[in-house]
Amino acid sequence: MTTQNNTPSAIRLVLREMVFPFWTKSEKRGRAWFYLFLTFAFIGTNVYCLVLLNRWNQAFYDALQNLDRVEFFKQLGIFFGVAFLYVIATVYKFFVLQLLMLDWRNWLTEKNLDAWLSHKSYYFWQLSQNTADNPDQRLSEDLRELTELVLNTGEKLFRELITFISFIGILWALSGSFTLPHVGGYRLEFPHYLVWSCLLYAVIGTWITHKIGRPLANLNFLQQRLEADFRYSLVRLRENSESVAATRGEGIENKNLKGRLSRLIHNYRDIISKQKQILLTSNTYGQIAYIFPFLVAAPRLFAKEISLGQLFQISSAFGQVQGSVSVFVTLYPELARLKSVADRLGGLLQFLEEARHTEALARKNILFEKRGDICLKEISFATPEQKILVQHLNLALPLGSRLLIRAPSGSGKSTLLRTLQAMWPYHGGQILLPENLRTLFLPQLPYLLTGTLKSSLTYPLPAEAFPDELVQKYLEVCQLPALKLSLHIEDNWEQKLSPGEQQRIAFIRVLLQKPDLVFLDEAFSALDDATQTALYRFLIDTNPQMTLISVDHRESLRPLHSVYLDLSPFLTKG
């Protein structure tokens, strides 16, 4: 298999879709640039304070060497003034950078939520062959980490660049020359040798750290996935607690959870081991860096070419330059995390692009007419694995009809409903629908909001769209009078109500919203025949113009439908 070169890398995708647009196109770009300008100004103030402290080193230690009491206290006063300015700049740099992070994260999350909820991306995710996992984590944790890591590492890189520019000149002026006498009969002179020693030291440290830390990005990527999988399994256990308890499934749940935990812990041990190696390297590197400038500058001190104050000034300048050039060493863990976050977000962006294409496929054979009936012409549809389920299906359904669909289990009844709703991309033929047709879908397991009961009763419309009196009336009709006083109580109603009560809640949505077309996919499977029949009759009597398309296996429903469709003749064999 060849790799497609036209597929953008994850980092390029993230830059193109998440980084550059915020700074160039978003409505918050003006404030973002202002915050960035303030951040740079505070960084510049910090570095300026460090330069002042570097000069202060020479004056202060020379005062000590000369036993100059007056100069000593003068330099103490200068120190406290510079230190105060440094602290103020550091605090407000942090404050402004956090505000910038909040703005960017808010914009990013809103933008990607819009993309996630448009084109039915959240639905097509489960149909996709995309290997990306845990979209909820990518939309929350990964977006937060992206803004924090980009701004924090960017701030550090800019600070170290300014520090390098500010201190390289100081070190250049103080380093002098180093001469090796009579090597091979020649005198070898190394001008500004402290600068070259510093750069060589930093390059060696950076190379070693990179060689040790390369696997860390992949380990972090895998850890984020394992953490999200473990968290998702715990949520699934809570959501299905009744089924697990009733079937005494605690043992297998415990085994599965501990298995996920074991893989998570094992990978985390690998991360800890790798971080230990990086920490050992960086700390050794840092400790040697503290004494290294004294070792290389000591010959000039003993030769009385520099004073004690200049030695400390050299040490300070050496440390700043070495730290700036070695920024890759100190930032390596953050850069590894940033790479893994970019990979995960790149996967999300690639899927969102695929979802737009998938939705177009789901809609490609659906035509809308100003007037007319619902017509299916030579319809076929298949599984995502391209196994054909139904083919050569033709049907004309006048508006106001009531269609009952029957077929063996697993043969494609629900898939036909998805195809009619432009939710199934694996289909062929042609579907004609009237324009501006208002539809509502009732599945076997309806979705209930975590919030007020009324918000679940009126979903997907807002609760304030209907008066309480009307909602309470339909609660009586659907034999739920005990819930009339609970309309404005917030709770997890999916956990509170039985399956039969949940199905009646969904039926009330139809009574309230009065759509033109209702899809009922075994929507009353938890109710007895008498209750189901009574609800159907009430709906038909009060809304005779409403079109119903039902999937159900009960014979008691057949007399309530005007059109009957048996899918068996259209099923593929084998």
N, C-alpha and C positions, 0 to 999 in steps of 0.2 A: 504494500500500500504506500503510495506517495503522499507526502505532506503538501497541502495546498499553501502555496506561498502568498496567496492573496488574502489569507485570513489574518486579521490584525492580531498582534500580540496583546496579552491581557494588559500590560502596562500602557501600550499605545491607546487601547480602548478606554482605559480609565482616564488617561490624560485628555483624550478627545471629548469624552462624554461627561466627565465629572470634575475635572480640574479647570481646564481652559474656559468652558462656558461660564463658570461662576465668576471669573475675573473679567470676562469680556462681554457677556450678554445678560447676566442676571440683573434683576431689579435692585439687588443689594451690592452691586459692584462698586458704587460710589463710596458707600460706607466701608466696604472691605478694603479698598485702596487707602482710605484715610486711616483705618486701623493699622494697615501694613506700614504706612509712612510713620505713624507714631512708634510702632515696634522697632523700625530701623533707627529712628531717632534715639530711642532709649538704649538700643544696642550700641549705637555710636557713643552715647554718653558713658555707658559701661566701659567700653574700650578706652575712651579718653581718660577715665579715672584710673584704669590699669596703667596707662602710659605715665600719668602723673605719679602713681605709686612706684613705678619703676625708677623714675628720676628721684623720687623721695628716698628710695633705698640707698642710693649713693650718698645723698646729703646726710641721712640719718646715721648710717654706719661710719661715715667719715667723722661725724660729730662725736660718736662713741670712741673712735680710734684716737681722736684729738682731745678727748675729755673736755669738750666744749659744752658746758652746762646750758648756756643761753641758747645755742643753736639746737641743742637736744630738745628743750621744751618748745622751741619754735616749730621744730619738725613734728612734734607730737600734735600740736594744734593743727598743722596742715593735714596730718593724717586723719584726724577726726572729721575735718571738713570734707575731705575727698571721700572718706568712707560713708559719710551721711549721704552725699550725692549719689554714690554707687548704690546704696540700699534703696533710696527712693526710685531711682531709674529701674532697678531690678524688680521691685514690687509692681510698679505701674506697667512695665513691660509684660509681666505675667498677666495682669488684669486685662490689658488690651488684647493680648493674644487669646485669652479665654473667650472674650466677647467675639473675636473673629472666628474662633472655632465653633461657637454656638450658632452664629449666622450661617456659616458654611454647612454645618451639619443639618440645620433646619432646612436650608434650601435643597441640599442633596436628598434628604429623606422625602420631602414633599415631591420633588421631581421624580424620584424613583417609585414612590407610592402611586403617583399618577400613571406612570408607565406600567406598573405591576397590575393596577386595576383596570387599565384600558386594554383593548384588544383581547380581553379575557385571558390575559397572561397567567393569572393565578390558577385558572382552570386548565389551560393547555400544558402547564408544568407537569401535571401527572400523566399526560399523554406523550410527553416529549421523550426522545431517546437521549436527551441531554443527561450527562452523568453528574451534573451539579447537584448539590444536596443542600438542605436546610435554607430555603430562601428567606425565612423569617430572621435567621441570624445575619444573613447578608444585608438585609434591609435595616437592621438595628445595630448590632455590634460592629460589623465590618465597616459600615459607613461612619460610625463614630471613630473607630480606630484610624480610618483613612485620614480624616481631618486632623486628628491629634498627631499622628505620626508625620504627616506631610508638613504641618506647621512647626512642630517641635524640631524635627530634623532640619527643616529649612532655616529656622531661626538659629540653630546651632551652627549650620554650615556658613551662614552669612556672618555670624559673630566671629567664627574662626577665620574667615577670609579677611575681615577688617582687622582682626588681631594680628594676623600674619603680615598684612601690609604695614601696620603700625610698628611692629616690633622687629621686622627683618632689617630695617634700616639701622635701628639701635644696635642690634647684634652685629651687623656688618661693620659699624663704626668702632665697636668695642673689641672685636675678635682679634684684630692684628694678624700677624703671620706666624707660621710654625715652620721651623727649618730642621731638616735632618742632615747633620753634618757628615760629609765624607762618605756618602753611600755610593759605592762603585767609583770613588774618586771624584764624585760630584756632590755639590750642596743642593739638596732638594728643598725648595721653599713652597709652602702652601699658604697663599694669601687668604685672609678672611677664613681661616680654617674652622672656626667655631660654627660658621654658617653651614659649611659642607658637612661637618661632623653631625650637626643637628639634622640635616636633611637625610643623610645616610642612615642615621639611627631610626628616623621615622619610617623610611621606606622599608627597612628590614622588619620592623615591628608590624607594619601594615601587611606585608606579604605573609608573615607567619600566621597572623590572626585570620587572614582570608583563607589560607590553606586549612586551618583547623575548623573554621566556622561555616564552610560552604554547605554542609548538610543541614544547617539549622533552619533555612527557609522552608524546605520540604517537611521537616519535622513539625514546624509551627503550623503549616498548612494542614497537615494531618491531624494535629491536636485540636485545631478549631473545629474540624469535622467531627471528631470523636466526642468532644464536649457537647456539641449541638445534638448529636445522635442520642447521647445519654440523657440529656435534658428533655428531648422530644419523647423518649420512651417513658420517662416519669410522667409527663403530661398526658400521654396516651393511657397510662395506667389510671390516672385520676379520672379522665373522661369516661373510661369504661369500667369504673370500679364495681358497679353492680353486676355486670356480666362476669367479671373475674371472681367476685365473691360467690356468686350463685353457682359457678362451675368449679369452685375450689381450685382456682388456677394459680394460687399464690406460689406454689412450688416452681412451676415453669417460669412465672414472671420473675421470681427471685433469681433463678438460674440465668435467664436472659439478661437481666439488669446487671448481675455480677459479671457476666461475660463481657458486656460493653464496658463496665467499669475496669475490668482487668486489662482490656486493650488500651483504654484511656491511660491507665496508670503506667503500663509498660512503655507506651510512647513518651509519656511525660518523664519517665526515668531516663530515656535516651536524650531528651532535651536537657535535663538536669546535668547529665554526664557531659554533654557537649558544652553547656554553659560553664561547667566547672573548668573545662580545659581552656575556654576563652578567658574566664576570670583569672585563672592561674597565669595565663600568658599576659593579659593586660595589667595585672597587678605587679608581676615581676618586671614588666616593661616600665610601669610607672615608678616603681621604687628605684630602679637603676637610673631612670631619667632624673630623679631628684639629685643624685650624687654625681651623675655624669658630667655636668657643666663644671663642677668644682675640679674634677679630675683633669679635664682638658684645659682649664684656664689657670690651674695652680702654677704651672711653670712660669707664667708671666707675673704672677704675684710674687713668687720667690725671686724672680729676676728684678723685682721692684719696678716693673713696667706699669703696673696698675695698683691702685689702692684697695683696701679692704672693701670700701663702699662700692668701688667699680666691680669688684668680684661678685658682690651680692646683686649688683645691677645686671651683670652678665648672666648670673644664675636665673634671675627673674625673666630677662629677655629670652634666654635660651628655653626656659620652661614654656613661655607663651608661644614661641615659634614652633617648638617641638609639639606642643599640644595641638596647635592649629594644623600642622602637617599630619599629625596622627589622629585627626578627627575620625577617620575611617575605623580605627581601632576601637575608639570609645563608642561609636555609633553602630557598630556591627550588629548587635542584637536587634536594635530598632530597625535597621535596614533590612534584616532578615524577616522581621515581622511585617514590614511594609511590603516586601515582595510577596509574602503569602497572602496578605490582605488584597493586594492588587490582583493576584491570580484568582481569588475567589470572586471578587467584584467583576473581573473580566468575564468570568463564566456567567454571572448574572446578566451582564450587558449583552453577551452573545445570545443568551436565551431570549431576552426581551426582543431582540431583533428577529429571532426565529418565530416568536409568537405573533408578530405582525404578519409574517408570511403565512403562518398556520391559520390565522383568522381569515385571511384572504381566501385560502383554500376552502375553508368551511362555508364561505359565502359565495363562492364562485358560480355555483349553479342555481342560485336562488334569485328569482326575478320578482319584482313588485309591480303590480298593476293597480290603476286607480279603482277599477271595479272588477269583480269576478269572484270565483270560488277558489278553494284550495285545490291545486292540481299537482299530482305527482306523475311524471312522465319518465318511464324507463329508469326508475331509481334503482341504484345498487349501492351497497356500502359494505365495508370490510373492517377487520380489526386493524390496530396499528401495525401488526405484523403482516398485513396485506392478505390475510385469509378472508375471502369473500363470504359474507353471511347471507345476503339477500341480493337478488338481481331481477331485472325486468318487472319491477313493481309499478303498476299504473293505478291511479285512483283519482276520482273527482269528488270533492266533498263540498257541497253547498254550505255557505255560511248559515249558522243556526242549526246545523246538524249535530248529531251526537254519535261519535264513532267509537266502537269498542274493538280493540286489537287483541287477538289471541295468537299464541304460538307456543311451542315447547320452551321450557326454561333454557335460557342462554342462547336463544336463536336470534336475538337482535331487536326485541320489542322496544327496550329502552333506548337502544342505539337509533332506532327510527325517530323517536321523539327528539333526541339530540340533533339529528340531521335536520329536522324541521325547524329547530331553533338556531341553526347556524353554529352549532357547537361540535360538529363532527367533520373533520377535514377529509376523511377517507371515504368519499362517496362520489357517485357519478349520476348522470341523468339530469333532469331539470325539475325544479320546484317553483310553482307560481303561487304567490301570496298576494292578498289585497294590501294596498298601501296603508300605512299608519294603523296597522293591526296591533291592538293592545293585548299582550299575552301575559299569562301567569302560569308558573310551573309548580306543581305539588308533588314532591318526591315521597317515597315511602318513609324516609326519615327527614322531617323538615328541619330547617335551620332556625334556631331560636337565639335571639340576642342575649348577651349578659347585660341586663339593664332593667328598665321597667317592663312589666308584663304587657302594657299597652304598646310599647315599641315593637314587641314581637308580634302582636296581633295585627299591626298595621304595616309591617315590613313588606316591601322595601320603601314604602312611603313613611314620612315622619309621623310621629304620634299625634301631633297637633292637627293633622289633616282631617281627623274625624272626631266628632263630639263623643264624650264619655257615654252619653245616653244611648247612642247608636251601637257602640261597642258592647255595652251591657245587654242590650236587646239581643244581639247575636250570641252572646254567651249563654243566655237563656235558651235560645233556639237549639244550640249545640250541646245542651245538657251540661253546662259548666257554670251553674249559678253560684257556686261557692267562690268563684274567682272574681265576682263582680266588685268586691271591695278591695281587690289587690291590684288594680290597674296601675297604680303609681308606685308600687313597691319594687325596688331594685333587688334582683337576685339572679342566680344562675338557674334560669327556668328549665333549661335542658336537663338539669339534675333533679329538679323539683317535681316535674310532671311526668306521668306515665306515658308510654308510647301512644296509647289511644288518645290521651288528652292533648299531646303534642300534635297529632294529626287533626284533631278538631280545631286547635288553634290555627293551623295552616288553612283549614277550610273557611274559617272566619275571614281570612284575608280576601278570599274570592268574593264573599258576600259584601264586604266593605268596598272593594275596589272595582267590582263589576267589569272585568276585562272582556274583550271581544272573544278571546280564545283561551281556553284553559286546558293544560296538559295535566293529566292525573295518572301518575305512574305508581299503581298499587297504593294510592294515597290513603286508603282506609283499611289496610291489611290488619291493623290492630283492633278493628272494631267488629262487632258481630253483624250478621247479615241484616237484621232488622234496623239497627242504627245506621248502617251504611245506606240502606235503601231509603230510609226517612230523610237523610241529609241530601241524597241525590234528588229526591222528589221535591224537596223544598227549594233547591237551587233551580231546578227546571221550571217549577211553577212561578218563582219570583223573577227569573231571568230567561224567558223562553227564547230570546234572540241570541243567547250566548252559545258559542260553538264549544263542544266538549270532545276531547280526544283522550280516551281512557285505555290504560293497560291494566287488565285485571283477569283473574281466572275464575271468578265466582259466576255461576249460572244465573243467580238472582239479578245480576245487573243487565243481562241481555235484553229484557223487555224495556229497559229504560233508555236504550240507545236505538237510533234510527238506522244506523249503518253498522254492518258487521264486517270485519276484515280478519281473515285467517291467513297468516303469513306462511303457512306450511307449503303451499304450492310454489312459493318464490324462494324457498331456502335452497342453498346449494347442497349437493350431496357429498358426503365424505368429510 
